[in-house]
Amino acid sequence: MKPLISLQLWSVQDACQENFEEVLTKVKEYGYDGVEFAGYYDYSDEELKKILAELSLKGSGAHISFESLRDDFEKTINFEKEIGNQAVIVPYMGADSLEVWTEKILELKEIAKKVNSEGLVLGYHNHAHEIMDIPDVNILEKMVEMIPDIQLEVDTYWLSYAGVDVLPWLNKYQNNIKWLHLKDMLVVGEEKESTEIGQGILPIESYLDWAKNADLEWVVIEQEAFQKLTPMESAAVNVKTLKELR
């Protein structure tokens, strides 16, 4: 099955702040099947639900902070339910020691139970620090050990950035992977930053093939650095390139 393609809206956050509805309209025109939210720009759940329906644009998930889920669970989850989103994804957690990480993962485990009881899925999105910050410990693997049914949104760029051999790692943890984040990596000297798909060094087509073989419903395009194009221009290029690979 070919996975559907979503855009993580953090990639175009400035444009979202200027005119969120216009961004959603353009994203649909570019050819995306859905969006992954990273904020709602003062739109109500009713307004957003109406816009998504009019555009026939799906929500593949939403990045929701650990603190919002911990401290304001009911309001947060009710908003997601109202707009029809079925997946809440914690985009970042950090800690200075394995002991503090362990405490936070235990909290995340309890949040996951509450999210699941509401009929939604909880995910976690990685960066590189989970692998690089604590010597000899891969915190993503620690999460799977402590929460065996956790769903991961694996950012392939950040795995590679952290020195992980991506495809074998994906194979090892396939049962816990529900989404892939895809962005390419530009390397200039010793500096690395994200770039448009097809303009960097990462084997994006191999990651996409893995997603197909794993029967993932969604892959999510994200870009955090821009060289020559605007974020919206990059979003248009990325989905066109990925569709050609798909």
C-alpha positions in Angstrom: 0.0 0.0 0.0 1.2 3.5 -0.8 1.3 5.6 2.3 -0.6 8.9 2.3 1.5 12.0 2.5 1.1 14.6 5.2 2.8 17.9 5.9 4.0 18.8 9.4 2.8 22.3 9.6 5.7 23.4 11.8 7.6 23.5 8.5 5.4 26.5 7.3 4.7 28.1 10.7 5.3 31.7 9.6 2.8 31.3 6.8 0.4 29.7 9.2 0.6 32.7 11.6 -0.2 35.0 8.7 -3.1 33.1 7.3 -3.8 29.6 8.5 -6.7 28.8 6.3 -4.9 29.9 3.2 -2.0 27.6 4.1 -4.4 24.6 4.5 -5.9 25.5 1.1 -2.5 25.7 -0.6 -1.3 22.4 1.0 -4.3 20.7 -0.4 -3.6 22.2 -3.8 0.0 21.1 -3.7 -1.2 17.5 -3.5 -0.9 16.6 0.2 -3.4 14.1 1.6 -3.3 15.5 5.1 -1.6 17.7 7.6 0.0 17.1 10.9 -0.8 20.0 13.2 1.6 22.0 15.3 -0.8 24.5 16.8 -4.1 25.9 15.8 -3.5 29.7 15.5 -6.6 30.7 17.5 -9.0 28.7 15.4 -11.8 27.0 17.3 -12.4 23.3 16.9 -15.6 24.0 15.1 -14.0 26.4 12.6 -11.1 24.0 11.9 -13.4 21.0 11.5 -15.4 22.9 8.9 -12.3 24.0 7.0 -10.9 20.5 6.8 -14.3 19.1 5.6 -14.5 21.8 2.9 -11.0 21.0 1.7 -11.3 17.2 2.0 -8.1 17.4 4.0 -7.3 14.9 6.6 -5.5 15.3 9.9 -2.8 12.6 10.1 -2.0 13.7 13.7 -1.1 16.6 15.9 2.0 17.5 17.8 0.8 18.1 21.4 3.2 19.0 24.2 3.9 16.6 27.0 2.9 19.4 29.4 -0.5 20.0 27.7 -1.4 16.4 28.0 -0.2 16.1 31.5 -1.7 19.4 32.8 -4.7 20.0 30.7 -5.7 16.6 29.5 -9.5 16.9 29.1 -9.5 20.2 27.2 -6.7 19.0 24.9 -8.2 15.7 24.1 -11.7 17.1 23.5 -10.3 19.6 20.9 -8.6 16.7 19.1 -11.8 14.6 19.1 -13.9 17.5 17.8 -11.7 18.1 14.8 -11.6 14.3 14.1 -7.9 13.8 14.9 -7.1 10.3 16.1 -3.4 10.7 16.9 -1.7 12.9 19.5 2.1 12.9 19.2 4.4 14.3 21.8 7.0 16.2 19.8 9.7 16.6 22.4 10.8 15.5 25.8 14.1 16.1 27.5 16.0 15.3 30.6 19.5 15.7 32.0 19.9 12.2 33.4 18.7 8.6 32.9 16.8 8.8 36.2 14.8 11.9 35.2 14.2 10.3 31.7 12.9 7.2 33.5 10.5 9.3 35.6 9.2 11.1 32.5 8.7 7.9 30.6 6.6 6.5 33.5 4.5 9.7 33.3 4.2 9.2 29.5 3.0 5.7 30.1 0.2 6.9 32.3 -0.7 9.5 29.7 -0.8 6.9 27.0 -3.3 4.8 29.0 -5.5 7.9 29.3 -5.2 8.7 25.6 -6.0 5.1 24.6 -9.0 5.1 27.0 -10.4 8.0 25.0 -10.1 6.0 21.7 -7.0 7.9 20.5 -3.4 6.9 19.8 -0.4 8.4 21.6 2.8 8.7 19.7 6.3 10.1 20.4 8.4 12.0 17.8 12.2 11.8 18.2 15.0 14.2 17.6 18.7 13.3 18.0 19.1 14.1 21.7 17.3 11.0 22.8 20.2 9.0 21.3 23.1 11.4 21.9 22.7 13.0 25.3 22.9 10.0 27.7 26.1 7.9 27.2 25.4 4.4 26.1 21.6 4.8 26.3 19.2 5.1 23.4 16.1 6.7 25.1 13.8 5.6 22.2 14.7 2.0 23.0 14.2 2.7 26.7 10.7 4.0 25.9 9.9 0.8 24.0 11.3 -1.3 26.9 9.1 0.6 29.4 6.0 1.1 27.2 6.0 -2.0 25.0 3.0 -0.7 23.0 4.2 2.8 22.5 3.8 4.2 18.9 6.8 6.0 17.5 6.8 8.7 14.9 10.4 8.1 13.7 12.2 11.1 12.3 14.6 9.4 9.9 16.7 12.6 9.5 17.4 12.8 13.3 18.1 9.1 13.5 20.7 9.5 10.8 22.0 12.8 12.4 22.6 10.8 15.6 24.6 8.2 13.8 22.0 5.4 13.7 21.9 3.0 10.8 18.4 3.8 10.0 16.9 0.9 8.0 18.1 -1.9 10.4 16.8 0.2 13.3 13.4 0.6 11.6 13.3 -3.2 11.0 14.1 -3.9 14.6 11.3 -1.7 16.0 8.8 -2.0 13.2 6.0 -3.1 15.6 6.3 0.2 17.4 6.5 2.5 14.4 3.3 4.1 13.2 4.6 7.1 11.2 7.8 8.2 9.5 9.0 11.8 9.3 10.9 12.4 6.1 13.3 15.2 5.3 16.6 15.3 3.4 20.0 16.2 4.8 22.3 18.8 3.4 25.9 18.5 4.5 28.3 21.4 4.1 31.7 20.8 5.7 30.8 19.5 9.2 27.5 21.3 9.3 24.2 19.4 8.7 20.8 20.8 8.1 17.5 19.8 6.5 16.8 20.5 2.8 14.3 19.6 0.1 13.8 15.9 -0.6 16.1 14.8 -3.4 18.6 17.6 -2.6 20.5 15.9 0.1 22.3 12.7 1.0 19.7 10.6 2.7 18.2 7.5 0.9 14.6 8.8 1.0 13.3 6.3 -1.5 14.6 3.5 0.7 12.8 4.9 3.7 9.6 5.3 1.6 9.9 1.7 0.4 10.2 0.6 4.0 7.1 2.5 4.9 5.2 0.8 2.1 6.4 -2.7 3.1 5.5 -1.9 6.7 2.0 -0.9 5.6 2.2 2.5 7.2 -0.8 4.7 6.6 1.1 8.0 6.7 4.5 9.4 6.0 5.0 13.0 7.1 7.2 15.6 5.3 9.0 18.1 7.6 11.6 20.7 6.8 13.3 22.9 9.4 16.0 24.8 7.3 15.7 26.5 4.0 18.4 27.4 1.6 17.0 29.0 -1.6 13.2 28.4 -1.4 10.6 29.8 0.9 9.0 27.2 3.3 5.8 27.1 1.2 7.8 26.7 -2.0 9.7 23.9 -0.3 6.5 22.2 0.8 5.3 22.2 -2.8 8.6 20.7 -4.1 8.7 18.1 -1.4 5.3 16.6 -2.1 5.9 16.6 -5.8 9.2 14.8 -5.4 7.9 12.3 -2.9 4.9 11.4 -5.1 7.3 10.7 -8.0 9.3 8.3 -5.7 6.1 6.7 -4.3 
